[in-house]
């Protein structure tokens, strides 16, 4: 009987360990390249009051550009591995914004390179934190949207934190400024 109870205890331990390992398996594969962390087919240009507000109206530490921006289209995909594909079309100064019109920049993109910023809620040293990861600069067409200005695309790998919760993708001129953001 003693031997039977020892065997039963050992079998219970093995089953518990196997069940625990099985429960962890989906979390490990969630970071593989085949896992889509997010897909999007819309972004929103930087509107007032965000544009020009600086740190006061920043989203996760990323401030909107100085003047309002609009875009014609955007889409992209972010994999759990950090592989990012993004395309924007017609990302230009808002042609209907008074400040843009006064500056003579209506419908124009004067910026020759954009970056993508992926913002993740994560855990750092046991505390909730925001980590922003920036892509290398990629070329954007300059000029009026009606002439093809504001078009750009990027495909590459970023080193995302793990976990990357509630990701947001921005497009802007540098790691601290956005012209377009995922969402509607």
N, C-alpha and C positions, 0 to 999 in steps of 0.2 A: 504494500500500500504506500509506503514511504517513497519507493521508487516511482510509482505511478504519479504521486503528487509532485515530485521533483520534475518529472517529464512534463507534466501538465503546466507547471510554472515556467519551465523553459520554453515550451511552445507558446504560451501566452505572451512572454517577453518578445519572442521572435515576431509574432503577429503584430504586436504593438509597434515595434520598430519598423516593420514593413509598411504598416498603415501610415505612420508618421512620414516616412520617406515618400510614399505615394502622394500624400497631401502636399508636400513641398514641390513635387515635380512640376505642376503648372506654373508656379512662381519662377522657377528657373528657366523654363522655356519662354516665359513672357518677355525676356530680354533678348531672345534670338532675333535674327534679321527677318524671319518670316512673320513675326508678330507685329501687326500694325498698331502703333500707339495712338495715332490719330490720322484721319483723312479730312481734308477740307476742300471746299470748292467756292468759298467766299472769304473775303477779307474786307475790312472796313478802313477807309482812309482816315487820317487824323483830323477830326472835326474840332471846331471851337466847342467847348472851352479847353480841350486838351492841348491843341496846337498853341505853342508860344507860352504855355503856362509854366514850363520847367518842372522842377521837382514837386511842386504843389499838386499837380494832377498826373504824376507819373503812374504807370501801371507796372507793378513789381520792380520799381526802380528804373524803368526805362521811360524817358520823357518823350512826348510827341514833338515833331519838328516845329519850327518857328511859325510857319503859315499852314493853313488847312490844306490837306491833300485828299484826292479822290483816286479811284482806279476803276478801270473798265471790267477786269476779270482777274481772278486768281484761283489757283488750285495747288494742292500739294499733298504729300504723305510723309509721315514720320514713323519710322520703324523703332521697335524697342532697342535695337542695337545702336541707334543714333543716326541711321541713314536717313537723310532728308532730301526730298525732291520738292522744289517749289518753282512756280511760274507766276509772274505778275504781268499784266498787260495794262498799259495806259496809266501808270502810277505817276501822277502829275499834280501840280498845284491846282486847287479847286478853282475852276474858271469863274465861279459865281460868288466867291468870297470877296467882300469889299477890300480887305487888306491886300489880297493877292492882285486884284484889279488895280489898286492904287500903286502897287509896286511894278506893274507892267508885266507880271509873270503868269497871267491867266492861262491855264491849260498846258503849262510848260514843265518839263523836267530838266533842270540844269545839272543834275548829279550824275556823273559818269559811272559810278560804282555803287552798288548796294551791298549790304550784308543781311543775313538772316540771323535772328536771335531766337533761340528756343529757351523759354522760361519754364522751369519746373518747380513745383512745391516738392520738397524732399526732407530728409532728416540728416542733420549734421551734428555730430557729437551728442546724439540723443534728443536734439531739439528740432522743432519745425523750422525750416529755412527755405528761402528762395535762392535758386541757383540759375543764373543766366549764362548760356553758352552761345558764343558768336561764331558764325562761319567765316571763312576767308572772304574777302571782297570779291564780287563777281560783276561783270560788265552790265551796264544798263544803257539803253539808248536814250540820248538826250534830245530835247526839242519838244514840239507840241505833240500831244496825244494824237491829233488828227494826222500827223506826219509820222506816226510810229514811235513817238517818244514815250519813255516810261516802261518799256518792255525789258524783261530780264528773266533769267532762269538760273537755278543752282541745283546741282546734285552732288552730294558728298556726305562724308561721315563726320559726325560730331561726337564728342565724349560726354554723353549725358550722365547725370548722377543717377544712382539707383537707390530708391525708386524715383521715377519721374512722374509725379502726380499732377493732374490737371494742367497739362502742357498748353502753353500759348506760343504761337509763332508770330514774330514781328518781322517786318522788312524796313530797313532804314539805311542811313549813311554810315553809321558806326555803332559800336556796342552799347551806347547810351541813349540813342535816339531812334524813334520809329516814325515811319510815314504811313504804314499799313499794319493791321493786326487781325488775327483770326477772330471770327465772331460775326455776328450780324446785328 
